[in-house]
Amino acid sequence: MKIGLIGATGLVGSVMIKVLEERGFGQYQLFPAASERSVGKKITFNGQEITLRSVQEVIDDKMDIAIFSAGSAASLMYAPLFAEKGTFVVDNSSAWRMYEHIPLVVPQINANVLTSNDKIIANPNCSTIQMVMALAPLHKKYKIKRLVISTYQSVTGTGQKAIEQLYHERKGEPCQKVYPYQIDMNVLPHGGTFEENGYTTEETKLVNETRKILNDNIIQITATVVRVPVRGGHSEAVNIEFEEDFDLNDVRHLLANTQGVVVQDNPKENIYPMPILAEHKDEVFVGRIRRDFSREKSLNMWIVADNLRKGAATNAIEIAQYIISKNWVK
């Protein structure tokens, strides 16, 4: 089996290589591709050095599955060319997510929407993935009416240059800035770019992608995205109003029995999710589970996950594993 990795040298791409190794993809042939300036360089996969190729070379080699993490422009340009060759494309960018005919998939929630004819499959936004992992079982039982979301997103969501900005600022060193302001010792209520309605693109993704994954376009959703000087993962404070009332113990039980979700919720012992504990892990951690007494049938939760793993690389590779498990590729 041939696996293409487009964007192999980026921050998410390097994590994808680790997850592919961890999940047994070393038995397959990996064809990594990167920008023209990186072609010919070497990366290590499963203990062996592999030469980086151009995207066109990888297309011509007819992959079984191609995993993209090279940005929207590259995905829009190259994903259809892979699909024309019969390759399954799993795309980590925002390029294809809101096309009606393109599945937007978190395998634990809606892998059943996939068919062997779906050659381009979208990986959701990192903040959306971790949130819907916790919301899906609750929506199924109580039906979500409204969501109020506040995110606390790590600099890794912006990329390697954002990490460098944070570390240089912490040391008091001059640096190239990818944020409009200092990020160290600061928070920025600004994720993505601002739209005409005053919301940012990252906030709009949370609204639209959540509805698509949960297959419910009438959920009322509002979001505020905040960038924080953290490396290890994204955190979210989510207020949920349900159609049906709930029992808190039942909520905890549902979450604890959801594959990929870990409940960390013991306030008396100061046990709650934190990005420093979620980093390098694939699970979504949920805590601070409590009733909202200001509104009927409403709940507050705190959700944390490593945005580079379950929020990006791991989810994409889980989609690839699902495709393989269905014997759609040989």
Secondary structure, DSSP 8 states (H G I E B T S, - for coil): -EEEEETTTSHHHHHHHHHHHHTTGGGSEEEEE--GGGTT-EEEETTEEEE-B-HHHHHHT--SEEEE-S-HHHHHHHHHHHHHTT-EEEE-SSSSTT-TTS-B--HHHHGGG--TT--EEE---HHHHHHHHHHHHHHHHH-EEEEEEEEEE-GGGT-HHHHHHHHHHHHT-----SSSS--TT--BS--S-B-TTS-BHHHHHHHHHHHHHHT-TT-EEEEEEEE-S-SS-EEEEEEEEESS---HHHHHHHHHTSTTEEE--BGGGTB---HHHHTT--SEEEEEEEE-TTSTTEEEEEEEE-TTIIIIIHHHHHHHHHHHHTTS--
